[in-house]
Amino acid sequence: MTAENTKISPEAKGRCTIRLVDDDPSVLRALRAFLTMDDWQVECYASGKDFLASSLEAPGCLVLDVRMPGMTGIEVQEEMIRRGDRLPIIFLSAHGDIELAVDAVKRGARTFLVKPPKPGKLLSEIESACYADIERRKIEAYSESLERLWNTLTASEQEVARLVAKGLSNSTIGSILNISERTVRSHKEEIYSKLDVANAVETADFIRDMEASAEKRP
């Protein structure tokens, strides 16, 4: 539960939003003022339900109180997991809630800080969480863009593409798939055009990148 040694650029920082969820208005005011002074964009929510009704489009992280009336921070996390929301969570917990917070980390939260959090530690954890969220979104966007291009190929073209990527000749591919060399050449033209590649090597690079980026996605 230690912050990574990561630095976020001012431009990236400006695109991030820190979501604060706490039923104590004084805590929200204090944290908002502190984070705003450090040039973070901040949104405050007095309940888990209010937060869950908000948009998570902007990258950033969630600073979430463990124990709240109505809907606890743990229940908020459970609902986010159910919905597939992967915004990084930093839990704030009182001493009596540490066991709950540890369990939350085991379920995917980044860390927990005991209330009141040490300013330097809080900023470090927030920066680390935001950096991780930005990187995750980059990987997902790249992976999705490759998948979209791949899915423009027909099933037959995908078969040919995988064999082309192995460096096989047109005649060998034709024999394996029981199609003519002319058909293989036609498929290759479509593959190169749709994937925006120029040859077999670039086709192999495309497939390797697509598979590698898919493995990195959470």
PELINTA-V113437 format. One record per residue. N is the residue number from 1. PSI is psi as a letter, one per 40 degrees, with the letter a starting at -180 (* if undefined). D_LAST is the distance of its C-alpha to the last C-alpha in Angstrom with 2 decimals. Layout:
# PELINTA-V113437
N	PSI	D_LAST
N	PSI	D_LAST
This chain:
# PELINTA-V113437
1	f	18.83
2	h	20.19
3	i	19.34
4	i	18.27
5	g	21.08
6	i	19.78
7	h	21.95
8	h	21.18
9	i	23.71
10	d	26.12
11	d	25.03
12	d	21.35
13	d	22.58
14	e	24.67
15	e	21.79
16	i	20.01
17	h	20.97
18	h	21.18
19	h	21.39
20	h	23.82
21	h	24.39
22	i	27.51
23	e	30.55
24	h	32.89
25	d	34.09
26	d	35.42
27	d	32.07
28	d	30.50
29	d	33.45
30	d	33.34
31	d	29.65
32	d	29.90
33	d	32.97
34	d	31.52
35	d	28.30
36	d	30.29
37	d	32.65
38	e	29.81
39	f	29.09
40	i	25.93
41	h	25.66
42	h	25.68
43	h	25.54
44	i	26.98
45	h	26.75
46	e	29.20
47	i	27.20
48	d	23.79
49	d	24.93
50	d	25.88
51	d	22.52
52	e	20.67
53	e	23.12
54	i	22.24
55	h	20.14
56	f	16.78
57	d	17.13
58	i	18.00
59	i	15.62
60	a	16.55
61	i	16.15
62	h	17.80
63	h	20.68
64	h	21.40
65	h	24.49
66	d	24.11
67	h	27.38
68	i	28.56
69	i	30.96
70	c	29.97
71	h	26.21
72	i	24.93
73	d	21.96
74	d	20.52
75	d	21.05
76	d	19.40
77	d	16.21
78	d	16.56
79	d	17.09
80	d	14.08
81	d	11.91
82	d	14.14
83	e	13.77
84	e	10.02
85	h	10.87
86	f	8.53
87	h	11.61
88	h	12.17
89	h	15.03
90	h	18.10
91	i	20.46
92	h	24.20
93	i	26.22
94	i	29.91
95	d	31.07
96	e	31.43
97	e	27.81
98	d	26.28
99	d	25.60
100	d	23.70
101	d	21.70
102	d	20.89
103	d	19.65
104	d	17.43
105	d	15.87
106	d	15.33
107	e	13.41
108	e	10.96
109	i	13.47
110	d	13.95
111	i	17.65
112	i	20.92
113	h	24.23
114	h	27.60
115	i	29.68
116	h	31.16
117	i	28.55
118	h	30.02
119	d	29.86
120	d	28.79
121	d	26.03
122	d	24.72
123	d	24.74
124	d	23.03
125	d	20.15
126	d	19.88
127	d	19.97
128	d	17.30
129	d	14.96
130	d	15.88
131	d	15.43
132	d	11.83
133	d	11.26
134	d	13.29
135	d	11.59
136	d	8.08
137	d	10.25
138	d	12.18
139	d	9.63
140	d	8.67
141	d	12.46
142	d	13.50
143	d	11.48
144	d	12.86
145	d	16.25
146	d	16.50
147	d	15.66
148	d	18.29
149	d	20.80
150	d	20.21
151	e	20.76
152	e	24.07
153	i	25.38
154	i	27.22
155	d	26.46
156	d	29.44
157	d	28.36
158	d	24.95
159	d	26.95
160	d	29.23
161	d	26.55
162	d	25.02
163	d	28.56
164	d	29.49
165	d	26.57
166	e	28.20
167	e	31.37
168	i	33.46
169	i	36.60
170	d	37.36
171	d	39.84
172	d	37.52
173	d	34.77
174	d	37.53
175	d	38.74
176	d	35.37
177	e	34.66
178	f	38.36
179	i	38.63
180	i	41.02
181	d	40.44
182	d	41.19
183	d	38.32
184	d	36.00
185	d	37.20
186	d	36.71
187	d	33.12
188	d	32.48
189	d	33.95
190	d	31.64
191	d	28.56
192	d	29.54
193	d	30.32
194	d	27.22
195	e	24.74
196	f	26.99
197	i	27.60
198	e	31.05
199	a	31.18
200	d	29.72
201	d	28.26
202	d	26.32
203	d	25.19
204	d	23.90
205	d	22.12
206	d	20.52
207	d	19.27
208	d	18.05
209	d	16.13
210	d	14.64
211	d	13.53
212	d	12.36
213	d	10.25
214	d	8.70
215	d	7.94
216	e	6.36
217	i	3.80
218	*	0.00
